Amino acid sequence: MNLQTDEIKQYYAVRRGKLAEYMKNNGITAAVFEDTEGRRDPAVRYFTGHNGDALLVFFSDNKAVLIPWDENLAKNQAVADKIIPYSRYNRQNVRAVKELLAAAKVSGKMTVELPSVTPYPLFLQYVDALTGWNVRCRENSLHDYVAEMREIKDEYEIACTKKAAGIGDRIIDMIEEQVKQGEIKNETDVALLIERECRSQGCERTGFDTLAAGPSRSFAIHCFPNYTSAEWPANGLSILDFGVVYNGYTSDTTLTIAKGELSPAQKKQLDLVQTAYTESLELYKKDVPIQAAAMKATEIFAKAKRTMPHTLGHGIGLEIHETPIIRTNTPAEKTFQPGMIVTLEPGLYDPEIGGSRLENDILITETGNEVISHSRIMYLMETSKNPGF
């Protein structure tokens, strides 16, 4: 990605600088971020680069203290002012935060903000332990501000996501070729191909469990169960939804394979999905209200008396689903902004017809947008009339 370690560290420094400024302006002395089983928070990785269970205590003077479960991993990959092993505090979050705040020796009004997802009993433990501190746990908090920060990707995040999308494109091309050659015969074949390529291309993992659904299960938005081995692709409409993670950042794409002779209803459904994709993409632009794109897709489907049962898209990054959400009830004042990376994924589903979804990852730019992944609707016909092969 042509980024050296020192350059990457600068991106973390810029992010932490913005957070420190926000804290000073809002009278917040310290903030706690917790990435642990049951309460995952990618903000820990966003500010430090550490991938793993950890507490992060961040101070308004721009000091970051990381308390990792795996000290060796943290020392190898994290960017923090101080790294203290979790075991030093007997693996107790409240004790760790209490001792760190006491050691900070701050004066005046002292406010510490906890994640809004902190369970109430745990919040009470913090209140009892942090004598002299104003302990906050609320909506519209510092943690919400961080989520908004993460909507706009910096150059490093964009490079990582483009790399993930590029690997995903390579996989899609391989799938197309192997389907044509008859080498992929079932859902297991395609899922294992994706995992194998992730490993060979230096990815961390898949973005989520790969969703490969033949015609008998493609009617579901997300097929269930995930781990099946039915024929794929079979005659009719098959769906594949997958993502790959590179340096923490995920892609998210869905392709539809239309195989064999299609019914008029299936052809109409595919045309509707493609039209919604093409026309909505025109609205993925700087300063355009996000709801406008969702309204466009909804309008196209409504004219055909069809309804899309999910949002038109969502942000991606360190998580597979991030803000903003592209839907009709997104506040009108919320607009696309340069640096956002969002999905565009119109879809229609029917128990008789089957499911169709076309999903790609879109980078909003100063002049419009850049489609950074290249999924598509693939047509696999039995005759020379095939338009896609």
C-alpha positions in Angstrom: 0.0 0.0 0.0 3.1 2.2 -0.1 2.7 3.2 3.5 5.6 2.9 5.9 5.2 2.2 9.6 6.0 5.8 10.6 3.4 7.0 8.2 0.8 4.7 9.5 1.6 5.9 13.1 0.8 9.4 12.0 -2.8 8.4 11.1 -3.3 7.1 14.6 -1.8 10.4 16.0 -4.2 12.5 13.9 -7.2 10.4 15.1 -6.2 10.7 18.8 -5.6 14.4 18.3 -9.2 14.9 17.1 -10.5 12.9 20.1 -8.4 14.9 22.6 -9.7 18.2 21.2 -13.3 16.9 21.5 -12.7 15.9 25.1 -11.2 19.3 26.0 -14.1 21.2 24.4 -16.6 19.0 26.2 -15.0 18.9 29.7 -14.2 15.2 29.5 -11.0 14.2 31.4 -10.8 10.5 30.5 -12.7 8.0 28.3 -12.8 4.3 28.6 -13.1 2.0 25.5 -13.6 -1.7 26.0 -13.0 -4.4 23.4 -14.0 -7.7 25.0 -16.2 -10.7 24.3 -19.8 -9.5 24.4 -18.9 -5.8 24.1 -16.7 -5.4 21.0 -15.6 -1.9 20.2 -13.4 -1.3 17.1 -12.4 2.1 18.5 -9.6 0.3 20.4 -8.1 -0.7 17.1 -9.0 2.6 15.5 -6.9 4.6 18.0 -4.1 2.1 18.7 -3.9 -0.6 16.0 -4.3 -3.3 18.5 -6.4 -6.3 17.4 -7.5 -8.2 20.5 -9.2 -8.0 23.8 -8.2 -4.8 25.6 -9.2 -1.8 27.6 -8.1 1.6 26.3 -8.1 4.6 28.7 -7.7 7.8 26.8 -7.0 11.2 28.5 -7.8 14.7 27.3 -4.0 15.5 27.3 -3.8 13.0 24.4 -2.3 10.1 26.4 -3.4 6.6 25.5 -3.0 3.7 27.9 -3.7 0.3 26.5 -4.4 -2.6 28.8 -4.3 -5.8 26.6 -5.1 -9.4 27.4 -2.2 -10.4 25.2 0.8 -8.2 26.1 3.1 -9.7 23.5 0.6 -9.0 20.7 0.1 -5.5 21.9 3.9 -4.7 22.0 4.2 -6.1 18.5 1.4 -4.1 16.9 -0.1 -1.4 19.1 0.6 2.3 19.0 0.1 3.7 22.6 1.9 5.8 25.1 1.8 3.0 27.7 1.0 -0.7 27.5 0.1 -2.4 30.8 -0.8 -6.1 30.8 -4.4 -6.9 31.9 -3.0 -9.4 34.4 -1.5 -6.6 36.5 -5.1 -5.7 37.6 -6.1 -9.3 38.1 -8.1 -9.1 34.9 -10.6 -6.7 36.5 -11.8 -3.7 34.4 -13.0 -1.6 37.3 -9.8 -2.0 39.2 -7.7 -1.2 36.1 -9.6 2.0 35.4 -9.6 3.0 39.1 -5.8 2.7 39.4 -5.1 4.4 36.1 -7.3 7.4 37.0 -5.7 7.6 40.4 -2.2 7.6 38.9 -3.2 10.4 36.4 -3.2 12.9 39.3 -5.6 15.3 37.6 -7.3 18.1 39.4 -10.4 20.2 39.1 -13.7 18.8 37.8 -12.9 15.2 36.8 -15.3 13.5 34.3 -14.8 10.0 32.9 -17.0 8.6 30.1 -17.9 4.9 29.8 -19.2 3.2 26.7 -23.0 3.6 26.4 -23.3 -0.2 26.2 -21.9 -0.7 29.7 -24.3 -2.9 31.7 -26.0 -1.1 34.6 -24.6 -3.3 37.3 -21.1 -2.6 35.9 -21.8 1.1 35.7 -22.7 1.1 39.4 -19.4 -0.7 40.2 -17.5 2.1 38.4 -19.5 4.8 40.3 -18.6 3.2 43.7 -15.0 2.7 42.8 -14.3 6.1 41.2 -14.7 8.4 44.2 -14.4 12.0 43.2 -15.1 11.4 39.5 -18.2 12.3 37.6 -18.9 9.0 35.9 -20.9 9.2 32.6 -22.7 6.5 30.7 -25.1 8.0 28.2 -26.4 8.3 24.7 -25.1 11.0 22.4 -21.7 10.5 24.0 -18.1 10.7 23.2 -18.4 7.2 21.9 -21.0 8.3 19.4 -18.7 11.1 18.3 -16.0 8.4 17.6 -18.5 6.4 15.5 -19.1 9.6 13.5 -15.3 10.1 13.1 -15.0 6.6 11.7 -17.6 7.3 9.0 -14.9 9.4 7.1 -12.0 7.2 6.2 -8.5 8.5 6.1 -6.0 7.7 3.4 -4.7 4.6 5.2 -8.2 3.2 5.8 -9.1 3.8 2.1 -6.0 2.0 1.0 -6.7 -1.0 3.3 -10.3 -1.2 2.1 -9.3 -0.9 -1.6 -6.9 -3.7 -1.0 -9.6 -5.9 0.5 -11.9 -5.0 -2.4 -9.2 -5.9 -4.9 -8.7 -9.3 -3.3 -12.5 -9.8 -3.4 -12.5 -8.9 -7.1 -9.9 -11.5 -7.8 -12.0 -14.1 -6.0 -15.1 -13.1 -8.0 -13.2 -13.5 -11.2 -11.9 -16.9 -10.1 -15.5 -18.0 -9.2 -16.8 -16.9 -12.6 -14.1 -18.9 -14.4 -14.5 -22.0 -12.2 -18.3 -21.9 -12.5 -17.9 -21.8 -16.3 -15.5 -24.7 -16.2 -17.8 -26.7 -13.9 -15.1 -26.8 -11.1 -17.4 -25.3 -8.5 -20.3 -27.7 -7.9 -21.8 -26.7 -4.6 -22.0 -24.1 -1.8 -19.1 -25.7 0.1 -16.8 -25.5 -3.0 -17.3 -21.7 -3.3 -17.0 -21.0 0.4 -13.8 -22.9 0.7 -12.4 -21.2 -2.3 -13.0 -17.8 -0.6 -11.3 -18.9 2.6 -8.3 -20.4 0.8 -7.8 -17.2 -1.2 -8.1 -15.1 1.9 -5.3 -17.0 3.5 -3.1 -17.0 0.4 -3.6 -13.2 -0.2 -2.6 -12.2 3.4 -6.1 -11.4 4.7 -6.9 -11.6 8.4 -10.2 -13.5 7.8 -13.4 -13.3 6.0 -15.6 -10.3 6.9 -18.4 -12.6 8.0 -19.5 -16.2 7.4 -19.8 -16.6 3.7 -23.4 -16.8 2.5 -23.7 -19.1 -0.5 -27.3 -19.9 -1.4 -28.6 -21.9 -4.3 -32.1 -21.3 -5.8 -33.9 -23.2 -3.0 -32.5 -20.8 -0.3 -31.8 -17.5 -2.1 -35.2 -16.2 -1.2 -33.8 -15.3 2.3 -32.0 -12.0 2.7 -29.3 -13.9 4.6 -29.6 -17.6 4.0 -29.8 -19.9 7.0 -28.0 -22.1 7.9 -24.7 -20.8 6.5 -22.9 -24.1 6.4 -24.6 -26.2 3.7 -23.5 -28.0 0.5 -26.4 -27.8 -1.9 -25.7 -27.5 -5.6 -24.3 -24.0 -6.5 -25.1 -22.5 -8.8 -28.1 -24.5 -9.8 -30.8 -23.6 -12.4 -32.5 -20.4 -11.2 -31.2 -17.6 -9.1 -28.2 -18.2 -6.7 -26.7 -15.7 -4.4 -23.2 -15.3 -2.9 -22.5 -12.7 -0.2 -19.0 -12.4 1.2 -16.3 -10.1 2.4 -12.5 -10.2 3.1 -10.6 -8.4 5.8 -7.2 -6.8 5.1 -5.4 -5.0 7.9 -8.7 -4.9 9.8 -10.8 -3.4 7.0 -13.5 -5.4 5.3 -15.0 -5.5 1.9 -18.7 -6.6 1.4 -20.0 -7.8 -1.9 -22.9 -9.8 -3.2 -23.3 -11.4 -6.6 -26.2 -13.2 -8.2 -25.8 -16.0 -10.7 -28.7 -16.6 -13.1 -28.4 -20.1 -14.6 -30.5 -21.8 -17.2 -33.7 -20.7 -18.8 -35.3 -17.9 -16.7 -38.9 -17.3 -16.2 -40.3 -13.8 -17.2 -40.7 -13.1 -13.5 -37.0 -13.9 -12.8 -35.9 -11.8 -15.7 -38.0 -8.9 -14.5 -36.6 -9.2 -11.0 -33.0 -9.1 -12.3 -33.8 -6.1 -14.4 -35.3 -4.2 -11.5 -32.3 -4.9 -9.2 -29.9 -3.8 -11.9 -31.9 -0.6 -12.6 -32.1 0.2 -8.9 -28.4 -0.2 -8.6 -27.5 1.9 -11.7 -29.9 4.8 -10.9 -29.1 4.9 -7.1 -25.4 5.0 -7.8 -25.9 8.3 -9.5 -27.0 9.7 -6.1 -23.9 8.5 -4.2 -22.3 11.9 -4.3 -20.9 14.6 -2.0 -23.6 16.6 -0.2 -26.5 14.6 -1.7 -28.9 13.5 1.1 -28.3 9.9 1.9 -32.1 9.2 2.0 -32.4 10.2 -1.7 -30.6 7.1 -3.0 -32.7 4.9 -0.8 -35.9 6.7 -2.1 -34.8 6.2 -5.7 -34.5 2.4 -5.2 -37.7 2.2 -3.3 -39.5 4.2 -6.1 -38.2 1.9 -8.8 -39.3 -1.2 -7.0 -42.7 0.3 -6.0 -43.6 0.9 -9.6 -43.3 -2.8 -10.2 -45.3 -3.4 -6.9 -42.2 -4.9 -5.3 -40.6 -4.0 -1.9 -37.0 -4.3 -0.8 -37.0 -5.7 2.7 -33.6 -4.2 3.8 -31.7 -0.9 3.6 -30.0 0.1 0.4 -26.6 0.1 2.0 -24.4 0.8 5.0 -20.9 2.0 5.9 -18.1 -0.5 6.1 -14.7 -0.4 7.8 -13.4 -2.1 10.9 -16.9 -3.5 11.2 -19.0 -5.0 8.5 -21.9 -2.8 9.4 -21.1 0.8 10.3 -22.8 4.2 9.9 -24.1 5.8 7.8 -27.1 3.6 7.0 -28.6 4.3 3.5 -32.4 4.1 4.1 -35.4 6.3 3.4 -35.8 7.5 7.0 -32.2 8.7 7.4 -32.5 12.3 8.4 -32.6 14.6 5.4 -29.7 16.7 6.7 -27.4 13.6 6.7 -25.5 13.7 3.4 -22.8 11.7 1.6 -19.3 13.1 2.4 -15.9 12.4 0.8 -14.1 9.6 2.6 -17.2 7.6 3.3 -17.1 4.0 2.1 -20.6 2.5 1.8 -22.3 -0.4 0.2 -24.9 -0.2 -2.6 -27.0 -3.4 -2.4 -30.5 -3.4 -3.9 -32.2 -6.8 -3.6 -35.5 -8.5 -4.2 -36.5 -11.9 -2.8 -39.4 -14.3 -3.5 -40.0 -17.9 -2.4 -41.0 -18.9 -5.9 -38.7 -16.7 -8.0 -35.7 -16.8 -5.8 -33.5 -14.0 -4.6 -31.4 -11.4 -6.4 -29.0 -8.9 -4.9 -26.2 -6.8 -6.4 -23.8 -5.3 -3.9 -20.6 -3.3 -4.3 -18.5 -1.0 -2.2 -18.5 2.7 -3.1 -16.0 5.4 -2.0 -17.5 8.9 -2.0 -15.1 11.4 -3.5 -15.0 15.1 -4.0 -16.2 14.8 -7.5 -18.6 11.9 -7.3 -17.9 8.3 -6.4 -15.5 5.4 -7.1 -16.8 1.9 -7.3 -14.0 0.0 -5.6 -15.4 -3.5 -5.9 -16.8 -5.2 -9.0 -19.5 -7.7 -8.2 -22.2 -8.2 -10.8 -25.1 -10.3 -12.0 -23.7 -13.3 -13.8 -25.8 -15.0 -16.5 -25.0 -18.6 -17.2 -27.2 -19.9 -19.9 -27.3 -23.3 -21.6 -27.4 -21.7 -25.1 -25.4 -19.3 -27.2 -28.0 -16.6 -26.3 -26.1 -16.2 -23.0 -25.4 -12.4 -22.5 -22.9 -12.8 -19.7 -20.5 -15.6 -20.7 
